[in-house]
Amino acid sequence: MTQATDKTIATGLSRLLADSYGVYLKTHGYHWNVRGISFAALHTLFMTQYTEIWTAIDEVAERIRALGEAAPQGYGAFAELSTIRDGDPRASAEAMLTELIADHETLIATAKTARDGADDVTAAVIDNRVQAHQKHVWMLRASLG
């Protein structure tokens, strides 16, 4: 791969990292703030999901570094790169689920865009993220009933 190609792939991964961090933060916040009859189940589901995302964030950042680029860091850098917006801690459980489903679908699209032209190692990292977010969407949808 060329240095220019690596930079392009790293840029896509940076967007994936930023969107992942946004969904991580929102999911963690919803874990704290969910309420209602499904509190215990959603509190646990959100914890399972934000823990998985937290681990994956590191893998994506390390792949950016392996491509020779600096991984973005900090809220300002992530805000510039991400399409994920902050959640409302007062939202209903149903609204939280619906919003997280949309955010994971956004993440899947971001990942698929980042995969274009990626080498095999990077593609495998991205494919793992797509699979994980598809599973998160399934779990969230099943929780809506």
N, CA, C and O atoms as a GROMACS GRO file, in nm:
protein
  580
    1MET      N    1   0.085  -0.119   0.000
    1MET     CA    2   0.000   0.000   0.000
    1MET      C    3   0.088   0.124   0.000
    1MET      O    4   0.201   0.123   0.050
    2THR      N    5   0.035   0.230  -0.057
    2THR     CA    6   0.110   0.353  -0.061
    2THR      C    7   0.081   0.435   0.064
    2THR      O    8  -0.017   0.413   0.135
    3GLN      N    9   0.169   0.531   0.090
    3GLN     CA   10   0.150   0.617   0.205
    3GLN      C   11   0.018   0.695   0.193
    3GLN      O   12  -0.053   0.715   0.292
    4ALA      N   13  -0.015   0.738   0.071
    4ALA     CA   14  -0.140   0.812   0.050
    4ALA      C   15  -0.261   0.722   0.076
    4ALA      O   16  -0.359   0.766   0.136
    5THR      N   17  -0.254   0.597   0.033
    5THR     CA   18  -0.363   0.503   0.059
    5THR      C   19  -0.378   0.478   0.208
    5THR      O   20  -0.489   0.478   0.261
    6ASP      N   21  -0.265   0.455   0.276
    6ASP     CA   22  -0.269   0.436   0.421
    6ASP      C   23  -0.333   0.555   0.490
    6ASP      O   24  -0.412   0.538   0.584
    7LYS      N   25  -0.301   0.675   0.446
    7LYS     CA   26  -0.358   0.796   0.506
    7LYS      C   27  -0.509   0.801   0.484
    7LYS      O   28  -0.584   0.837   0.574
    8THR      N   29  -0.554   0.765   0.364
    8THR     CA   30  -0.697   0.763   0.333
    8THR      C   31  -0.770   0.661   0.421
    8THR      O   32  -0.877   0.689   0.476
    9ILE      N   33  -0.712   0.543   0.433
    9ILE     CA   34  -0.772   0.438   0.516
    9ILE      C   35  -0.774   0.484   0.662
    9ILE      O   36  -0.874   0.465   0.731
   10ALA      N   37  -0.666   0.544   0.709
   10ALA     CA   38  -0.659   0.593   0.847
   10ALA      C   39  -0.763   0.701   0.873
   10ALA      O   40  -0.818   0.710   0.982
   11THR      N   41  -0.791   0.783   0.772
   11THR     CA   42  -0.894   0.886   0.786
   11THR      C   43  -1.031   0.822   0.806
   11THR      O   44  -1.109   0.865   0.891
   12GLY      N   45  -1.060   0.718   0.728
   12GLY     CA   46  -1.186   0.645   0.745
   12GLY      C   47  -1.194   0.579   0.881
   12GLY      O   48  -1.299   0.580   0.946
   13LEU      N   49  -1.082   0.522   0.925
   13LEU     CA   50  -1.079   0.459   1.058
   13LEU      C   51  -1.095   0.564   1.168
   13LEU      O   52  -1.153   0.535   1.273
   14SER      N   53  -1.044   0.684   1.146
   14SER     CA   54  -1.060   0.791   1.245
   14SER      C   55  -1.207   0.829   1.261
   14SER      O   56  -1.253   0.855   1.372
   15ARG      N   57  -1.280   0.830   1.151
   15ARG     CA   58  -1.425   0.856   1.158
   15ARG      C   59  -1.496   0.742   1.233
   15ARG      O   60  -1.586   0.764   1.314
   16LEU      N   61  -1.452   0.619   1.203
   16LEU     CA   62  -1.508   0.504   1.273
   16LEU      C   63  -1.477   0.512   1.422
   16LEU      O   64  -1.563   0.484   1.505
   17LEU      N   65  -1.356   0.550   1.456
   17LEU     CA   66  -1.318   0.566   1.596
   17LEU      C   67  -1.404   0.673   1.664
   17LEU      O   68  -1.453   0.652   1.775
   18ALA      N   69  -1.422   0.785   1.598
   18ALA     CA   70  -1.501   0.894   1.656
   18ALA      C   71  -1.647   0.853   1.674
   18ALA      O   72  -1.706   0.880   1.779
   19ASP      N   73  -1.706   0.790   1.573
   19ASP     CA   74  -1.844   0.744   1.586
   19ASP      C   75  -1.856   0.638   1.695
   19ASP      O   76  -1.954   0.635   1.770
   20SER      N   77  -1.756   0.550   1.703
   20SER     CA   78  -1.757   0.447   1.807
   20SER      C   79  -1.751   0.509   1.945
   20SER      O   80  -1.821   0.466   2.037
   21TYR      N   81  -1.668   0.610   1.960
   21TYR     CA   82  -1.656   0.676   2.090
   21TYR      C   83  -1.787   0.746   2.126
   21TYR      O   84  -1.829   0.744   2.242
   22GLY      N   85  -1.850   0.806   2.027
   22GLY     CA   86  -1.979   0.871   2.052
   22GLY      C   87  -2.086   0.772   2.097
   22GLY      O   88  -2.161   0.801   2.190
   23VAL      N   89  -2.092   0.657   2.032
   23VAL     CA   90  -2.190   0.555   2.071
   23VAL      C   91  -2.153   0.496   2.208
   23VAL      O   92  -2.241   0.468   2.289
   24TYR      N   93  -2.023   0.479   2.231
   24TYR     CA   94  -1.979   0.432   2.364
   24TYR      C   95  -2.030   0.528   2.473
   24TYR      O   96  -2.092   0.485   2.570
   25LEU      N   97  -2.003   0.657   2.456
   25LEU     CA   98  -2.043   0.755   2.557
   25LEU      C   99  -2.195   0.758   2.577
   25LEU      O  100  -2.243   0.764   2.690
   26LYS      N  101  -2.268   0.754   2.467
   26LYS     CA  102  -2.414   0.758   2.477
   26LYS      C  103  -2.467   0.632   2.546
   26LYS      O  104  -2.554   0.640   2.633
   27THR      N  105  -2.413   0.517   2.508
   27THR     CA  106  -2.458   0.391   2.569
   27THR      C  107  -2.426   0.389   2.718
   27THR      O  108  -2.507   0.343   2.799
   28HIS      N  109  -2.309   0.437   2.753
   28HIS     CA  110  -2.271   0.441   2.895
   28HIS      C  111  -2.363   0.537   2.972
   28HIS      O  112  -2.407   0.507   3.083
   29GLY      N  113  -2.391   0.651   2.912
   29GLY     CA  114  -2.482   0.747   2.976
   29GLY      C  115  -2.623   0.691   2.992
   29GLY      O  116  -2.687   0.711   3.095
   30TYR      N  117  -2.669   0.621   2.890
   30TYR     CA  118  -2.802   0.560   2.899
   30TYR      C  119  -2.803   0.447   3.004
   30TYR      O  120  -2.905   0.424   3.069
   31HIS      N  121  -2.693   0.380   3.019
   31HIS     CA  122  -2.679   0.279   3.125
   31HIS      C  123  -2.705   0.344   3.261
   31HIS      O  124  -2.774   0.288   3.346
   32TRP      N  125  -2.650   0.461   3.282
   32TRP     CA  126  -2.669   0.532   3.409
   32TRP      C  127  -2.811   0.584   3.426
   32TRP      O  128  -2.864   0.586   3.536
   33ASN      N  129  -2.872   0.627   3.316
   33ASN     CA  130  -2.995   0.706   3.325
   33ASN      C  131  -3.124   0.634   3.286
   33ASN      O  132  -3.232   0.690   3.302
   34VAL      N  133  -3.115   0.512   3.236
   34VAL     CA  134  -3.237   0.442   3.197
   34VAL      C  135  -3.324   0.419   3.320
   34VAL      O  136  -3.274   0.404   3.432
   35ARG      N  137  -3.453   0.418   3.299
   35ARG     CA  138  -3.547   0.397   3.410
   35ARG      C  139  -3.672   0.330   3.355
   35ARG      O  140  -3.693   0.326   3.234
   36GLY      N  141  -3.750   0.280   3.442
   36GLY     CA  142  -3.876   0.217   3.401
   36GLY      C  143  -3.877   0.070   3.433
   36GLY      O  144  -3.785   0.017   3.496
   37ILE      N  145  -3.981   0.005   3.388
   37ILE     CA  146  -4.003  -0.135   3.421
   37ILE      C  147  -3.892  -0.226   3.368
   37ILE      O  148  -3.866  -0.332   3.426
   38SER      N  149  -3.827  -0.186   3.259
   38SER     CA  150  -3.719  -0.266   3.200
   38SER      C  151  -3.581  -0.222   3.247
   38SER      O  152  -3.479  -0.258   3.187
   39PHE      N  153  -3.577  -0.144   3.354
   39PHE     CA  154  -3.450  -0.087   3.400
   39PHE      C  155  -3.340  -0.192   3.413
   39PHE      O  156  -3.234  -0.176   3.352
   40ALA      N  157  -3.362  -0.297   3.488
   40ALA     CA  158  -3.256  -0.393   3.517
   40ALA      C  159  -3.203  -0.458   3.388
   40ALA      O  160  -3.081  -0.469   3.370
   41ALA      N  161  -3.292  -0.498   3.301
   41ALA     CA  162  -3.249  -0.563   3.176
   41ALA      C  163  -3.172  -0.466   3.087
   41ALA      O  164  -3.068  -0.502   3.030
   42LEU      N  165  -3.222  -0.343   3.073
   42LEU     CA  166  -3.155  -0.246   2.987
   42LEU      C  167  -3.024  -0.197   3.048
   42LEU      O  168  -2.926  -0.177   2.977
   43HIS      N  169  -3.023  -0.178   3.178
   43HIS     CA  170  -2.901  -0.138   3.248
   43HIS      C  171  -2.790  -0.240   3.218
   43HIS      O  172  -2.677  -0.201   3.190
   44THR      N  173  -2.822  -0.367   3.224
   44THR     CA  174  -2.726  -0.474   3.197
   44THR      C  175  -2.690  -0.480   3.049
   44THR      O  176  -2.572  -0.494   3.015
   45LEU      N  177  -2.789  -0.470   2.961
   45LEU     CA  178  -2.764  -0.472   2.817
   45LEU      C  179  -2.671  -0.357   2.777
   45LEU      O  180  -2.574  -0.378   2.705
   46PHE      N  181  -2.701  -0.238   2.824
   46PHE     CA  182  -2.618  -0.123   2.790
   46PHE      C  183  -2.475  -0.143   2.841
   46PHE      O  184  -2.380  -0.106   2.772
   47MET      N  185  -2.459  -0.199   2.960
   47MET     CA  186  -2.325  -0.222   3.014
   47MET      C  187  -2.249  -0.323   2.926
   47MET      O  188  -2.131  -0.304   2.897
   48THR      N  189  -2.315  -0.428   2.886
   48THR     CA  190  -2.252  -0.527   2.798
   48THR      C  191  -2.206  -0.461   2.669
   48THR      O  192  -2.095  -0.487   2.621
   49GLN      N  193  -2.291  -0.376   2.612
   49GLN     CA  194  -2.257  -0.313   2.485
   49GLN      C  195  -2.148  -0.209   2.500
   49GLN      O  196  -2.056  -0.206   2.418
   50TYR      N  197  -2.155  -0.122   2.600
   50TYR     CA  198  -2.050  -0.021   2.610
   50TYR      C  199  -1.916  -0.083   2.646
   50TYR      O  200  -1.812  -0.030   2.607
   51THR      N  201  -1.915  -0.193   2.718
   51THR     CA  202  -1.790  -0.262   2.750
   51THR      C  203  -1.727  -0.320   2.623
   51THR      O  204  -1.606  -0.310   2.604
   52GLU      N  205  -1.809  -0.380   2.538
   52GLU     CA  206  -1.759  -0.434   2.411
   52GLU      C  207  -1.703  -0.322   2.323
   52GLU      O  208  -1.596  -0.337   2.264
   53ILE      N  209  -1.775  -0.212   2.314
   53ILE     CA  210  -1.731  -0.100   2.230
   53ILE      C  211  -1.601  -0.041   2.284
   53ILE      O  212  -1.512  -0.007   2.207
   54TRP      N  213  -1.590  -0.030   2.416
   54TRP     CA  214  -1.469   0.027   2.478
   54TRP      C  215  -1.345  -0.052   2.436
   54TRP      O  216  -1.241   0.006   2.403
   55THR      N  217  -1.356  -0.183   2.437
   55THR     CA  218  -1.243  -0.268   2.397
   55THR      C  219  -1.211  -0.247   2.250
   55THR      O  220  -1.094  -0.241   2.212
   56ALA      N  221  -1.312  -0.236   2.168
   56ALA     CA  222  -1.293  -0.221   2.023
   56ALA      C  223  -1.231  -0.087   1.987
   56ALA      O  224  -1.156  -0.077   1.890
   57ILE      N  225  -1.262   0.016   2.062
   57ILE     CA  226  -1.207   0.149   2.036
   57ILE      C  227  -1.055   0.142   2.032
   57ILE      O  228  -0.991   0.202   1.945
   58ASP      N  229  -0.997   0.069   2.125
   58ASP     CA  230  -0.852   0.057   2.132
   58ASP      C  231  -0.797  -0.013   2.007
   58ASP      O  232  -0.694   0.028   1.954
   59GLU      N  233  -0.864  -0.116   1.963
   59GLU     CA  234  -0.819  -0.190   1.844
   59GLU      C  235  -0.821  -0.100   1.720
   59GLU      O  236  -0.729  -0.105   1.638
   60VAL      N  237  -0.925  -0.020   1.706
   60VAL     CA  238  -0.935   0.070   1.591
   60VAL      C  239  -0.825   0.176   1.598
   60VAL      O  240  -0.760   0.204   1.497
   61ALA      N  241  -0.803   0.234   1.715
   61ALA     CA  242  -0.699   0.336   1.731
   61ALA      C  243  -0.561   0.278   1.701
   61ALA      O  244  -0.479   0.342   1.636
   62GLU      N  245  -0.536   0.156   1.748
   62GLU     CA  246  -0.407   0.093   1.723
   62GLU      C  247  -0.388   0.062   1.575
   62GLU      O  248  -0.275   0.065   1.526
   63ARG      N  249  -0.496   0.032   1.504
   63ARG     CA  250  -0.484   0.008   1.360
   63ARG      C  251  -0.447   0.138   1.288
   63ARG      O  252  -0.369   0.136   1.193
   64ILE      N  253  -0.503   0.250   1.332
   64ILE     CA  254  -0.467   0.380   1.275
   64ILE      C  255  -0.317   0.404   1.294
   64ILE      O  256  -0.248   0.447   1.202
   65ARG      N  257  -0.269   0.376   1.414
   65ARG     CA  258  -0.125   0.394   1.442
   65ARG      C  259  -0.040   0.300   1.357
   65ARG      O  260   0.066   0.340   1.310
   66ALA      N  261  -0.086   0.177   1.337
   66ALA     CA  262  -0.011   0.081   1.256
   66ALA      C  263   0.000   0.128   1.111
   66ALA      O  264   0.093   0.090   1.040
   67LEU      N  265  -0.095   0.209   1.066
   67LEU     CA  266  -0.091   0.266   0.932
   67LEU      C  267  -0.004   0.391   0.925
   67LEU      O  268   0.009   0.452   0.819
   68GLY      N  269   0.055   0.428   1.039
   68GLY     CA  270   0.148   0.541   1.041
   68GLY      C  271   0.087   0.676   1.068
   68GLY      O  272   0.154   0.778   1.054
   69GLU      N  273  -0.038   0.679   1.107
   69GLU     CA  274  -0.106   0.805   1.136
   69GLU      C  275  -0.134   0.818   1.285
   69GLU      O  276  -0.138   0.718   1.357
   70ALA      N  277  -0.155   0.939   1.330
   70ALA     CA  278  -0.192   0.963   1.469
   70ALA      C  279  -0.342   0.938   1.484
   70ALA      O  280  -0.422   0.983   1.402
   71ALA      N  281  -0.379   0.868   1.589
   71ALA     CA  282  -0.521   0.847   1.620
   71ALA      C  283  -0.576   0.975   1.682
   71ALA      O  284  -0.511   1.036   1.766
   72PRO      N  285  -0.696   1.015   1.640
   72PRO     CA  286  -0.755   1.134   1.702
   72PRO      C  287  -0.781   1.109   1.850
   72PRO      O  288  -0.807   0.996   1.892
   73GLN      N  289  -0.772   1.215   1.926
   73GLN     CA  290  -0.801   1.203   2.068
   73GLN      C  291  -0.866   1.330   2.117
   73GLN      O  292  -0.840   1.439   2.065
   74GLY      N  293  -0.949   1.318   2.216
   74GLY     CA  294  -1.014   1.433   2.277
   74GLY      C  295  -1.151   1.459   2.219
   74GLY      O  296  -1.181   1.425   2.105
   75TYR      N  297  -1.233   1.521   2.301
   75TYR     CA  298  -1.371   1.547   2.263
   75TYR      C  299  -1.382   1.637   2.141
   75TYR      O  300  -1.468   1.616   2.056
   76GLY      N  301  -1.296   1.737   2.131
   76GLY     CA  302  -1.301   1.827   2.016
   76GLY      C  303  -1.273   1.754   1.885
   76GLY      O  304  -1.345   1.773   1.787
   77ALA      N  305  -1.168   1.672   1.884
   77ALA     CA  306  -1.134   1.596   1.764
   77ALA      C  307  -1.245   1.499   1.727
   77ALA      O  308  -1.281   1.486   1.610
   78PHE      N  309  -1.300   1.430   1.828
   78PHE     CA  310  -1.408   1.336   1.800
   78PHE      C  311  -1.533   1.408   1.751
   78PHE      O  312  -1.602   1.359   1.661
   79ALA      N  313  -1.563   1.524   1.808
   79ALA     CA  314  -1.682   1.599   1.766
   79ALA      C  315  -1.671   1.642   1.620
   79ALA      O  316  -1.771   1.644   1.548
   80GLU      N  317  -1.550   1.678   1.576
   80GLU     CA  318  -1.531   1.718   1.436
   80GLU      C  319  -1.550   1.602   1.339
   80GLU      O  320  -1.596   1.621   1.226
   81LEU      N  321  -1.515   1.482   1.382
   81LEU     CA  322  -1.518   1.364   1.295
   81LEU      C  323  -1.648   1.285   1.301
   81LEU      O  324  -1.682   1.216   1.205
   82SER      N  325  -1.720   1.295   1.410
   82SER     CA  326  -1.834   1.207   1.435
   82SER      C  327  -1.966   1.265   1.388
   82SER      O  328  -1.986   1.387   1.387
   83THR      N  329  -2.055   1.175   1.348
   83THR     CA  330  -2.192   1.214   1.315
   83THR      C  331  -2.288   1.178   1.429
   83THR      O  332  -2.407   1.206   1.421
   84ILE      N  333  -2.236   1.117   1.534
   84ILE     CA  334  -2.316   1.077   1.650
   84ILE      C  335  -2.334   1.197   1.742
   84ILE      O  336  -2.236   1.265   1.776
   85ARG      N  337  -2.454   1.222   1.781
   85ARG     CA  338  -2.483   1.335   1.871
   85ARG      C  339  -2.514   1.285   2.012
   85ARG      O  340  -2.552   1.170   2.031
   86ASP      N  341  -2.496   1.374   2.108
   86ASP     CA  342  -2.522   1.339   2.248
   86ASP      C  343  -2.668   1.296   2.266
   86ASP      O  344  -2.758   1.344   2.198
   87GLY      N  345  -2.687   1.205   2.359
   87GLY     CA  346  -2.821   1.160   2.392
   87GLY      C  347  -2.882   1.244   2.501
   87GLY      O  348  -2.815   1.326   2.564
   88ASP      N  349  -3.009   1.226   2.522
   88ASP     CA  350  -3.083   1.296   2.625
   88ASP      C  351  -3.098   1.204   2.746
   88ASP      O  352  -3.166   1.102   2.738
   89PRO      N  353  -3.035   1.237   2.858
   89PRO     CA  354  -3.042   1.150   2.975
   89PRO      C  355  -3.184   1.136   3.032
   89PRO      O  356  -3.210   1.047   3.113
   90ARG      N  357  -3.274   1.223   2.990
   90ARG     CA  358  -3.412   1.217   3.040
   90ARG      C  359  -3.505   1.143   2.943
   90ARG      O  360  -3.625   1.133   2.968
   91ALA      N  361  -3.449   1.092   2.834
   91ALA     CA  362  -3.531   1.022   2.734
   91ALA      C  363  -3.591   0.896   2.795
   91ALA      O  364  -3.539   0.840   2.891
   92SER      N  365  -3.702   0.853   2.738
   92SER     CA  366  -3.765   0.728   2.781
   92SER      C  367  -3.676   0.611   2.739
   92SER      O  368  -3.590   0.626   2.652
   93ALA      N  369  -3.696   0.498   2.801
   93ALA     CA  370  -3.621   0.378   2.764
   93ALA      C  371  -3.641   0.346   2.616
   93ALA      O  372  -3.546   0.312   2.546
   94GLU      N  373  -3.764   0.357   2.568
   94GLU     CA  374  -3.793   0.330   2.428
   94GLU      C  375  -3.718   0.426   2.336
   94GLU      O  376  -3.663   0.384   2.234
   95ALA      N  377  -3.714   0.553   2.372
   95ALA     CA  378  -3.642   0.652   2.291
   95ALA      C  379  -3.492   0.623   2.292
   95ALA      O  380  -3.425   0.638   2.190
   96MET      N  381  -3.439   0.581   2.407
   96MET     CA  382  -3.297   0.544   2.414
   96MET      C  383  -3.266   0.428   2.321
   96MET      O  384  -3.169   0.432   2.246
   97LEU      N  385  -3.350   0.327   2.325
   97LEU     CA  386  -3.329   0.210   2.238
   97LEU      C  387  -3.335   0.250   2.091
   97LEU      O  388  -3.250   0.210   2.012
   98THR      N  389  -3.435   0.328   2.055
   98THR     CA  390  -3.453   0.370   1.916
   98THR      C  391  -3.333   0.451   1.868
   98THR      O  392  -3.285   0.432   1.757
   99GLU      N  393  -3.286   0.540   1.952
   99GLU     CA  394  -3.171   0.623   1.914
   99GLU      C  395  -3.044   0.539   1.902
   99GLU      O  396  -2.966   0.559   1.809
  100LEU      N  397  -3.023   0.448   1.993
  100LEU     CA  398  -2.904   0.363   1.986
  100LEU      C  399  -2.907   0.273   1.862
  100LEU      O  400  -2.802   0.248   1.801
  101ILE      N  401  -3.024   0.225   1.824
  101ILE     CA  402  -3.035   0.146   1.701
  101ILE      C  403  -2.989   0.230   1.582
  101ILE      O  404  -2.908   0.185   1.501
  102ALA      N  405  -3.039   0.352   1.572
  102ALA     CA  406  -2.999   0.441   1.462
  102ALA      C  407  -2.850   0.470   1.466
  102ALA      O  408  -2.784   0.475   1.362
  103ASP      N  409  -2.796   0.489   1.585
  103ASP     CA  410  -2.652   0.518   1.597
  103ASP      C  411  -2.566   0.399   1.555
  103ASP      O  412  -2.464   0.417   1.489
  104HIS      N  413  -2.606   0.280   1.593
  104HIS     CA  414  -2.531   0.162   1.551
  104HIS      C  415  -2.541   0.144   1.400
  104HIS      O  416  -2.444   0.102   1.336
  105GLU      N  417  -2.655   0.174   1.342
  105GLU     CA  418  -2.668   0.166   1.197
  105GLU      C  419  -2.578   0.269   1.128
  105GLU      O  420  -2.521   0.241   1.023
  106THR      N  421  -2.565   0.386   1.188
  106THR     CA  422  -2.472   0.487   1.138
  106THR      C  423  -2.329   0.435   1.146
  106THR      O  424  -2.250   0.450   1.052
  107LEU      N  425  -2.297   0.373   1.258
  107LEU     CA  426  -2.163   0.316   1.276
  107LEU      C  427  -2.134   0.208   1.172
  107LEU      O  428  -2.022   0.201   1.120
  108ILE      N  429  -2.230   0.126   1.142
  108ILE     CA  430  -2.213   0.022   1.041
  108ILE      C  431  -2.183   0.085   0.905
  108ILE      O  432  -2.094   0.040   0.833
  109ALA      N  433  -2.256   0.190   0.871
  109ALA     CA  434  -2.232   0.259   0.744
  109ALA      C  435  -2.094   0.324   0.743
  109ALA      O  436  -2.024   0.318   0.642
  110THR      N  437  -2.054   0.385   0.853
  110THR     CA  438  -1.921   0.445   0.863
  110THR      C  439  -1.814   0.339   0.844
  110THR      O  440  -1.715   0.361   0.774
  111ALA      N  441  -1.833   0.223   0.908
  111ALA     CA  442  -1.737   0.114   0.896
  111ALA      C  443  -1.726   0.065   0.752
  111ALA      O  444  -1.616   0.043   0.702
  112LYS      N  445  -1.839   0.047   0.686
  112LYS     CA  446  -1.838  -0.002   0.549
  112LYS      C  447  -1.769   0.096   0.455
  112LYS      O  448  -1.700   0.055   0.362
  113THR      N  449  -1.788   0.225   0.479
  113THR     CA  450  -1.718   0.326   0.399
  113THR      C  451  -1.568   0.320   0.424
  113THR      O  452  -1.489   0.330   0.331
  114ALA      N  453  -1.530   0.303   0.549
  114ALA     CA  454  -1.388   0.297   0.585
  114ALA      C  455  -1.319   0.175   0.525
  114ALA      O  456  -1.197   0.174   0.507
  115ARG      N  457  -1.396   0.072   0.495
  115ARG     CA  458  -1.339  -0.053   0.444
  115ARG      C  459  -1.294  -0.043   0.299
  115ARG      O  460  -1.208  -0.120   0.256
  116ASP      N  461  -1.350   0.051   0.223
  116ASP     CA  462  -1.316   0.065   0.082
  116ASP      C  463  -1.166   0.083   0.064
  116ASP      O  464  -1.108   0.180   0.113
  117GLY      N  465  -1.103  -0.011  -0.005
  117GLY     CA  466  -0.961  -0.002  -0.034
  117GLY      C  467  -0.869  -0.049   0.077
  117GLY      O  468  -0.747  -0.043   0.064
  118ALA      N  469  -0.927  -0.097   0.187
  118ALA     CA  470  -0.845  -0.137   0.302
  118ALA      C  471  -0.770  -0.267   0.273
  118ALA      O  472  -0.817  -0.353   0.199
  119ASP      N  473  -0.652  -0.279   0.333
  119ASP     CA  474  -0.576  -0.402   0.325
  119ASP      C  475  -0.648  -0.511   0.405
  119ASP      O  476  -0.745  -0.482   0.475
  120ASP      N  477  -0.602  -0.633   0.394
  120ASP     CA  478  -0.671  -0.746   0.457
  120ASP      C  479  -0.680  -0.733   0.609
  120ASP      O  480  -0.783  -0.766   0.668
  121VAL      N  481  -0.573  -0.687   0.672
  121VAL     CA  482  -0.573  -0.674   0.818
  121VAL      C  483  -0.674  -0.569   0.863
  121VAL      O  484  -0.752  -0.591   0.955
  122THR      N  485  -0.670  -0.454   0.797
  122THR     CA  486  -0.764  -0.347   0.831
  122THR      C  487  -0.908  -0.390   0.802
  122THR      O  488  -0.998  -0.363   0.880
  123ALA      N  489  -0.929  -0.456   0.688
  123ALA     CA  490  -1.063  -0.504   0.652
  123ALA      C  491  -1.116  -0.600   0.758
  123ALA      O  492  -1.235  -0.597   0.790
  124ALA      N  493  -1.029  -0.685   0.811
  124ALA     CA  494  -1.072  -0.780   0.915
  124ALA      C  495  -1.115  -0.706   1.042
  124ALA      O  496  -1.214  -0.743   1.104
  125VAL      N  497  -1.041  -0.602   1.080
  125VAL     CA  498  -1.079  -0.521   1.197
  125VAL      C  499  -1.216  -0.460   1.174
  125VAL      O  500  -1.303  -0.464   1.262
  126ILE      N  501  -1.236  -0.403   1.056
  126ILE     CA  502  -1.362  -0.337   1.023
  126ILE      C  503  -1.476  -0.439   1.017
  126ILE      O  504  -1.585  -0.414   1.068
  127ASP      N  505  -1.452  -0.553   0.954
  127ASP     CA  506  -1.555  -0.656   0.945
  127ASP      C  507  -1.600  -0.701   1.084
  127ASP      O  508  -1.719  -0.724   1.107
  128ASN      N  509  -1.506  -0.713   1.176
  128ASN     CA  510  -1.540  -0.749   1.315
  128ASN      C  511  -1.629  -0.643   1.378
  128ASN      O  512  -1.720  -0.676   1.454
  129ARG      N  513  -1.603  -0.516   1.348
  129ARG     CA  514  -1.684  -0.408   1.403
  129ARG      C  515  -1.825  -0.412   1.344
  129ARG      O  516  -1.923  -0.394   1.416
  130VAL      N  517  -1.835  -0.435   1.215
  130VAL     CA  518  -1.967  -0.444   1.152
  130VAL      C  519  -2.048  -0.556   1.217
  130VAL      O  520  -2.164  -0.537   1.253
  131GLN      N  521  -1.987  -0.671   1.232
  131GLN     CA  522  -2.056  -0.785   1.293
  131GLN      C  523  -2.101  -0.753   1.435
  131GLN      O  524  -2.213  -0.785   1.473
  132ALA      N  525  -2.015  -0.690   1.513
  132ALA     CA  526  -2.050  -0.656   1.652
  132ALA      C  527  -2.166  -0.557   1.655
  132ALA      O  528  -2.258  -0.571   1.736
  133HIS      N  529  -2.162  -0.456   1.568
  133HIS     CA  530  -2.269  -0.355   1.571
  133HIS      C  531  -2.401  -0.412   1.518
  133HIS      O  532  -2.508  -0.371   1.561
  134GLN      N  533  -2.393  -0.504   1.424
  134GLN     CA  534  -2.515  -0.570   1.379
  134GLN      C  535  -2.577  -0.650   1.494
  134GLN      O  536  -2.700  -0.653   1.508
  135LYS      N  537  -2.495  -0.714   1.573
  135LYS     CA  538  -2.547  -0.787   1.690
  135LYS      C  539  -2.606  -0.690   1.792
  135LYS      O  540  -2.711  -0.718   1.850
  136HIS      N  541  -2.539  -0.576   1.814
  136HIS     CA  542  -2.594  -0.476   1.907
  136HIS      C  543  -2.731  -0.429   1.860
  136HIS      O  544  -2.823  -0.414   1.941
  137VAL      N  545  -2.745  -0.404   1.730
  137VAL     CA  546  -2.874  -0.361   1.675
  137VAL      C  547  -2.980  -0.468   1.701
  137VAL      O  548  -3.091  -0.436   1.743
  138TRP      N  549  -2.947  -0.591   1.675
  138TRP     CA  550  -3.040  -0.702   1.698
  138TRP      C  551  -3.087  -0.703   1.843
  138TRP      O  552  -3.206  -0.713   1.870
  139MET      N  553  -2.994  -0.693   1.936
  139MET     CA  554  -3.028  -0.695   2.079
  139MET      C  555  -3.116  -0.576   2.118
  139MET      O  556  -3.211  -0.591   2.194
  140LEU      N  557  -3.083  -0.461   2.066
  140LEU     CA  558  -3.162  -0.341   2.097
  140LEU      C  559  -3.302  -0.351   2.039
  140LEU      O  560  -3.400  -0.316   2.105
  141ARG      N  561  -3.313  -0.398   1.915
  141ARG     CA  562  -3.444  -0.414   1.851
  141ARG      C  563  -3.529  -0.515   1.928
  141ARG      O  564  -3.648  -0.493   1.950
  142ALA      N  565  -3.467  -0.626   1.968
  142ALA     CA  566  -3.539  -0.729   2.044
  142ALA      C  567  -3.589  -0.673   2.177
  142ALA      O  568  -3.691  -0.718   2.229
  143SER      N  569  -3.518  -0.577   2.232
  143SER     CA  570  -3.557  -0.516   2.360
  143SER      C  571  -3.676  -0.422   2.344
  143SER      O  572  -3.748  -0.395   2.440
  144LEU      N  573  -3.698  -0.373   2.222
  144LEU     CA  574  -3.816  -0.288   2.196
  144LEU      C  575  -3.944  -0.370   2.196
  144LEU      O  576  -4.053  -0.317   2.222
  145GLY      N  577  -3.932  -0.498   2.167
  145GLY     CA  578  -4.050  -0.584   2.168
  145GLY      C  579  -4.113  -0.605   2.036
  145GLY      O  580  -4.213  -0.676   2.026
   0.00000   0.00000   0.00000
